[in-house]
Amino acid sequence: MYRIGSGIDFHQLTEGRDFWLGGVKIPHTKGALGHSDADVLLHAICDALLGALSLGDIGVHFPDTDETYRGIDSKILLQKTMQLIRNEGYEVVNIDTSLCLQAPKIKPYVPVMQQTIAAIAGVTERDISIKATTTEKMGFVGREEGLVAYATVLLRKV
């Protein structure tokens, strides 16, 4: 039995924060604002995984009202989400993602993001797709006020 899930996440960009994306700290003048490390890509993946099995969303499992999660590394949230998926008797087949951000350029960081996510999800790097686009300077993304991540996952019953 297969299950498909999709996830989306948005975060505001601000100065004075580290920029985490796909579990990787990327040099940039701004970082995402959030209760955790605000890794928009990992959050979208978590939502896609949870959605595939109708387990709610990231806010249900890791609420921003819980101080336990203040500043938490989103790789830990992905690990916890993967444990929920495994507890339901499923495994990841593949993860396809799209990022929408004006800057920085992420192409040099994609291989290490793929390795990081694959290691947590229990798949190979080839099973993790990370694509990026800009909005051609339109909207909040184009003005570098925020960024968006989309994720689609395919799960298989083991």
N, C-alpha and C positions, 0 to 999 in steps of 0.2 A: 504494500500500500504506500502510495506517495502522497505528500502534502506540500502545497506551495504557500509561502507567506510573503507579504510585502511590508516594508517599513519605510518610514520617512522621518527625518529629524531636521530641525532648524536650530541654529544658535546665533546669537548676536556676537559680533566681533568688537573687542575693546582693547585698548592699550593696557599694559601692565599684567597680562596673563600669558602663560605659555600656550603655544599652539600645538595641540595634540590631534592627530588624525590617523586613524587606522592603527592605533597603538604606538605611534611613532611621534616623537617630539621634533617638530619642524621649525627651523629658524624663521621668524617673521616678526614684524613690528606690532602685530596684534595677536590676541588669542581669543578663543571662544569663551563666552561668559556662561557659567552654569554652576549648579550645586556640586557636581563632580568635576572631573577634569574637562568636561564638556566636549568629549570626542564624538562629534556628530556622526561619523562613519560607523563607529562601533555601536552607538545608540540605535541607529537605523537597522543595523544587522540584528541586534537584540530584539527589536520590535518585530522584524520579519520572522525570526525564529519563533518567538512567542505567538505571533499571529497564526503561523502555520498550524499550530496545535490548539488554537483557541484558548490560550493561557493568559489572555489579557495583554498588557503592554508593559513597557519598562517602568512607567510610573506606578503601576500596581505593585510590582515586585521590589522596586528600588526608589521609593518616593523621595522627592526633594524636601519633604518635611521631616525626614529621618536624619538626624545628625551622624548616624553611622556612615552615611554615604557622602558626607561633605568632603570634597576634594579627592574622592576615591579614584583610583586608576580604573578607567573603563575596561581595561583588559580583565580586571577582576569581575566586573559586571557581566562581561561576555562569558567568562569561565562559569559563573553561577548560572547563567542562562543555559549554557550548554549542558550543565548537570541536570537542569529541569528537562531538557529535550531527551537526554539519555534515560532519565527516570521514566519517561513516557514510552521508552522502547524505540526511539528513532535515532537516526544518524543523518548527518549532512551529506548530500550528494554534491551540491555546488552552491555558491553564493555569487550573485551578480550585483554590482553596485555602480552608482553614478554619483559623482560629486558635482556640485554647482558652486563655484567660487571664482572670484576675479583674480585673486592672488593669495598665496604664492603659487608658482608652478609646482605641481606635485610629481611630475613624471620621474624625477630622480629617486623619489621615495617609494614609488609603487612596489618594487620588488621586496623591500623589507616589510612593507605593510602586508603584502600577500603572505610572506613567510610567517609574520606574527599572527595573523588571523587564521591561517591554515593550521598552525601548531595548536591553537586553542580549539578549533573546530574539528580537528582530527582528520583533515583531508590534505591533499597536496596543494602546492602553490597554483598549479594549473586549474584547480577547482575554485579559485578565488579570482573574480574579475573586478578590477577597479578602473573606472573610466572617469574622466573629468571634462568639464566644459565651463565656459564663462557665460555671462549673459550679455556679452558685448557692451558692457558698461551700463546696462539698463537695470532699473529697480534697486532694491536694497542690496542684492548681491553685487551688482555692477558698481555701486557706490562703496563697496567694501564695508558695509554695515553688518553683514551676516553671511552665513553660508548654509547650504542645504545638502543633505545626503539622502539618497534613495537606495533601498536594498530589496532584492528578491532572493528567496532561498527555496531550494528543493530539498525536502526531507524524505527519507525512506525508512519504513518499518524494518527493524532488524529481527 
